[in-house]
Amino acid sequence: MDHRTNPASGSLPALSPDDAAGILARLAARHSIRDFLPRPIEPELLDAIIGDGLEAPNACNHQMWHFIVVRDQATKDQLQKISGSNEHFSSCGAIILLCFHMGWNHNKFAVVQSVAAAAYHMSLSAHLRGLGATWNAGIGNGAKIRTLVGLPAEFEVIGTLCLGWPAPEAPNLKPPRRPLETVRSYERFVRPATDCYPLAPASGGYRYTDLMNHSNKHSVFSPDRWGWDRIGNFRSYAVYAKSPLPGVYVSRRLGRELDAEVGLIGAIEPGACLVEVLPYGGSYTVRLHNRYGSAAAIHCLELSNRNLDFVRERVCREAGNDEGIHYDVMTAGRMPYADNSVDVVFLPQILEAVPERAAFLDEVARVLRPGGKVVVTVRNLLSWFGVFYFRSVSRGQVPNFGPYVPLASLLVRNELGRRFERQSEIGLTPLPNAVARASTGAMRLFSRLYGGTWIKKIEN
């Protein structure tokens, strides 16, 4: 008899330690899958997975959840467009919309916790049945989703669970988990300082409603307030850098600007040492590898090996190999290279995201050889994006790639000019509808991205 049909059956007999360890190891191997085969999932299997989810604990056993299964391709495509990214919405076998009844058990968000418990139970069920799954909270405009699927006003959708048959080449990587000793303490709260991220002071305490993703009164965007250790900790776990799939966590605008930014490097000598600082999940790295191949020694410089594992996977998947690429770790802003040993330092949208900027630029000057160049782009405060940043971005949660504050083009020009000789200067995306368009006239100083190439002077 299925124990689920017999509430009086009591607890099941305890498993042997070896059996329990084997099952728990299988469950711990679950990780998000976003690369699927074009193969449908039968309704019977979907119902079995959702049925498993119904066994999850929930607030007062009210079970005020609802799950809408979307298999229709046109509807999946619409959900993908509404999300603004999430290409796997279109390619997965089914999307389960995770919904709950408004007004029931909202104390401590109990009804939301209930849906989350069910979603995790379903993801484990899918994993054990050979399917891949990924949970998404970034689903876009809820009102549009409501209209698309006919969701009544008394219900809310809070996320999705995408299911599908994993593609054979799907990455078999799981983002790292924080060590147990950093997230567990006995009797009293104890946690390493680097694992506690800065928040603005709150006289009346912190309320959930003041800490929303799009509206967060207490976000701290200043890299100096974070410091190298906290930024390194944040980047080593934040998911943006952990997807080895192309295009994931890359906005449409950024995707078009990447090639233009890499193009600023220009020609380099065979065997040159090129350092890419804080790689954006491998998105720039792949382009560098495709452009310069094994002729150059490309060094990816990160704050943690946890990110570099995923950069390596991304490059190997997209370029076929990572020959000529080296993976290095930087501590407290100190580059692990000898004086005058680097030919090119590539800083794409990095200066506005590092603490102690002056000291960091001094470090760049230290490792560059005389005649070597630093290639820079920054998000420009003196642009339409600067206005957008203060009106929207800075009022929300710190993004998954870390804290940053746009820098004025004139300030950057001045700071670089103290250390290097300007070779070229350019602006990218002068207006929102002119993505990646290059500006060399006066608009270069007022485009979304300001940048160019600076040379380390050769001393006489």
N, C-alpha and C positions, 0 to 999 in steps of 0.2 A: 504494500500500500504506500502511496506517495505520502510522506509525513506532512506535506503541506495541506492535505485534506483532512487531517486528524489533529485538531487543536489540542486534544488531550494526550497526545503521544508523549509529551514531556521532552526532556533533552535527549539527544542522540548519544550513544556510547562514545566515550573519548577515543580519539585516534591514537595510534602509537606515535611516539615522538618522530620517528622516521617518516611515517605517512603524513603527519601534520606538516613537517618541514617541507616535504615534497610538494604538497598542495600550496602552501604559502609561497614557496619559491616560484611556482607556476603563476600564481596571481601577481607576484611582485614583478614578473617579467612583462606585464602589460605596459604598453606605451602607446602614445597617440600615433595613428596611421592616417596619412593624408594622400596616399598614392594608391589608387584602386584600379582593379580590372573592370572593364565594361560588362559586368555580369550582374543580372538582377538577383535580388534576394526574395525568396518565396515568402508570401504572407504568413505561412505557417511558422517559418523560422523567426520572422519578426515578432509574431505573437508570443512565441516561446520566450524570446529575449525580454520582451516587455513584461510577460508574466513573471519572469524571474525578478524583474525590478520591483514588482508589487510586493515582494517579500521583504523589502527594506523597512527598517524602523521608520516610523513617522509620527508626527505630533498628535498625541491623544488618539491615535488610530483613526483619525477622521479621513485620512487618505484623500485629501483635497487636491489631488494632482490630476492632470489630464495630459495625454500624449497623442499628438497628431502625427501620423506617419505619412510622409510625402515620398511617393515613388515616381510620380509623373515627371518626366524630364523637363517639360516647359515650366512647371512650378518650381522645380529645383533650380532651374536657371534664373527664375525671377528672384528666388531667395538669395542666390549668389549676387545678383545685381544690387539687391537691397543692402546686403552686407558690405559692399564696397570692395571686398577682396575675397578671401575664402574660396579659391578656385575649386577646392574639393567638394563644395556644395553641389557643383554640377556633375562631378565625376563619380561621386559615391553611389552606392546602390539604393540607399534610403536615408532620408533625414527625419529624425524624430524631434518634433518641436516640444520642448519641455514647458508645460504650462501649470498654473495653479489658480485656485479659486480665491479671488480677492476678498479680503475681509475676514478670513478665517485664520486664527492662530498666528497673528502677526507679532505677538510679543517675542522679542529676540529673533524675529523672522523665522519662527518655527516652521511655518508652512513652506518657506523657501528652502530651509534646511532639509525638509522632508523630500522635496523634489530632487535636491542634490544627492541625497542618499540613494534614491531610486535610480538616478542616472548612473551613479558609480556601480551599483549592482548590475545594471544593464550592460555597462561597458565590460565588466568582468565576465558576464555571461557570453557576450560576443567574443571576447578573447578566448575563452575556453572552447567555444564552438568553431574556432578557426577564422573568425572574421576580424577585421580591423575596425577601430572606432576612434573618434576624436570628439571631444566636448568643446563647444564654443559658446562663450558669452558675448563676444563681439559679433552681433547679428544684424546691426543696423537699425533702421527706423521701425520701432515696434508697431506704430500705427499702420504702416504699409503692410507689414506681415499680418496684422489683424484683419485688414481688408482682404488680403489675398486668400486667407484660409477661412474666413467667416468666423473669427473668434469673437464671441460676445464680450460686452464691456466688463462683465463681472469676472472674466478670466484674464490672466496676464501671461505672456510668454517671456521666459527669462533666459533661454538658451536653446541650443540644439545638441543632439547627439547624432553624428554622421556615422553610418555603418557601411561597410563594403568588404569585398574580397580583396585582400592586399595584393598589389602587383608584386611579381617575383623580385623585382629590383627595389621594392620599397625599403627605405633605410631602416636598419635594425638598431636604432640608437634611441636611448632613453635619456632625457635630460636629467642631470644629477639631482639628488635629494640632499637637503641639508643634513649634516651629521647629527645623529641623535642627541649628542651632548649639547648642541647649540639650541635645540628646540624643546628640550625636556629638563625640568628641574623638579626637585622634591621639596615639599613643604612651603617654599617661598619662590618668588619669581627671580630667576637668575638667567641672564642671556648676554652673550658677548656684545660689546658696544658696536662692533662692525656689522652685526646682524640687526641692529636697530637703526632704522633710517630716520633722518631728521624731519620734523614737522614744525610748522609755525606754532607759537604758543597759543593756548586756548584757555581763557580765564574760567570758563564754565565747564571745562572738560571737552572731550571729543565726542561728537555725535555722528552716528552712521549717516544721517542725512546731510551732513556737512562734508562728507568724504566720498562723494560720488566721482566716478571716472571723468565725467564731463564738467563737474562743478565741485571743486575741492578747495575749501577755504584755507586749508592748512598745508598745502603743498609747498615744498621748498625746492626751487629750481636752480639755485646758485651752486655751481660745482664746488666753490670754496667752502660753503657750509657743509657739504657732504664729505669732502676730503677724498684722497686716493683710496684709502682702505675701504670705505663704504661704497664708493663707486665700483671698485673692483668686486666687492661682494655682490652688489646688485647685478652687475653685468654677468657674473659667473652663474647666476641662476635664472635671470630674466629670459623669457622664452624667445624674444625676437631673434636672438643670435643662435638659437638652438635648432632651427629647421634647416636640414640639408637639402630641402626642395627649392628649386628656383622660384622666385616670385613671392614666396610666402613672407608676410610681414614687410613687403616692399610696396610702397604706394605707387600708383600709376605715374605720378609726377616724378618721384625719385627714380623710378625705373628708367625714365627717359633722360634724366640728368646724369646718370651714372657714366654713360659713354662719353659725354662731353667733359666730365670731370677727369676721367682717365686720359682723355685726349690732351689735356693740358701738360702732361708729362713730356710728350714728344719723343724724339729719338733718344736712345741711350746706347752707350758703348757695350759691345759683347762682354759678358762677365761682370757687368756693373752690379753693385749691391743696392737694391731698392727696398726700402723699409716702408711698409704700409702700417700705420699706427691705428690701433683699435678697429680692426676690420668689421664691417657691417655684415656679420654672419656669412662672409664669403662672397657677397654680391660684387664688391669691387675686385676681390682676389681672383675670381674666375676671369674677369675681363683683363686683369693684368697678366694672368697666365696665358690667355689666348693671344694677347697682343705681343708679349715679349718671349713667351715660351721658356725653354730651358736656357736660352742665351743669357738671361739675367738671373742673378741670385735674388729671389723675392723673399723677403722676411716679413712674416705676419707677426706683429707685435701686439700682444694682448695683456690683460691683467690677470688672466687665469688660463690654465690648461683646459678647463672645462669647455670654454668657448672654442678653443683651437681644434678640439676633436671634431666639432661640427663643421668648422671651416674646411678642415681636411676632407671630410666626407662630401661636402658640397662641391669642392674642386674636382675630386675624383669622379663624381657622378656626372658633372657637366663637361669637364674637359678631358675625361678619360684617364688622366693621371695627374699627379702633383709633382712631377719631376722638376727639380730646381727650386722648390718652395721650402722654406725653413719656418719653423714655428717657435716663437720665442715669447718669454714672459717678462714683463716690466714690473718692477716693484717701486712704489712711491714716486712714480714719474722718472725713474732713473733707467735709461736705456742700456741694455746689456751689450754695448758695442764699444770698441776702443776709440780713442780720440782720432779724428780725421780718417775714419775708415768707411764711411758710407757715401755713396754717390748721389742717391736721391732719397729724400724723406717725403712721403705722400701723406698729407693731412686733409682728407676729405670730410668737411663738416665736423672737425675735431676740436679746433681751438676754443670754440664756444662751449665745449663739454668737458674741459679739463680744469682741475684746480691749479692754483699757483702758476698761472699762465706765463708770467715773466720767467720764472725758473725753468719751466718746461721749454720755452723757446731758447733759453740759454743751453739747455741740454741738447736740443736739435743742432744748435751751432757747434757744440762740442764734438758731436759724432760726425758731422759733415766734413768731408775733405775740402780743402781749398778749391774753389771752382765747382763744387757740388751744389745741387739745387734742392730747394724745398718747394713743393707744389702744394698750394693751399686753396681750399674753398671754405667759406663760412656763411652761415645763415645771417643775412644782413639786417641789422636793426633799422637802417635807413632805406627801407623798402616797404612795399605793400605787405610783405610777410611780417615785418616788424610790427605793423599795426595789428595784423591777424594774431600774432603771438600774444600780445598783451590783451587783446579783446577776447581771445578764445583759449589758446593753448595753455597759457600760464594760469588760467582760472580752473583748469582741470587737474587731473592726476599726472604726476611725472610719468612720461612715456616709458615704454619697456626698454628702450635703448639707453635710458639714463637721463639725468638732469642736464639742462643746458639753458643758456641765455644768449640770444642773438647779439652779435657784436657789430658796431658801426664800422662800415668799410674804411672810413678815414682813420679810425683808431687802429684797425688792423694794419693798414698801410704804414702808419707811424711806428707801431711796435716792430713790425718786420724790418722797416727801414733802418732801425737802430742797429740791427745785427747783420742784415744782408743787403745786397744790391738788387733792386728791382729789375727784372728782365722783361716781364710781360704782365699785363693786367687785363682782367676781363670780368664781365658780369654775365650771369645766366638767369633766364626766366625773369625778364624785366616786368612782365605783367602776368597775372594768373592764367590768361589764355595764350601765353607765348612760352610754353614750357620748353626749357632747354635752348631757347633762342639765345645766341651770343650777342653781347653788347660790348663794343669797344670804345664808343663815344662817351659822352657824359653820363649816359644811363648805366654804365658799368658800375658806378658808385651807388646806384639806387636800385639795382636788380636784387632778386631774392637771394641769389648766391653771388658773393663777391669773391674773386680769387685771382690766381695767377702764379707766376714763377719768380722766385727770388734766388740769387746766387750768393754763396759764401765767398767773400772777397779773398783774393790771393794777396797775401801780405808781401811787401817788398823786403 
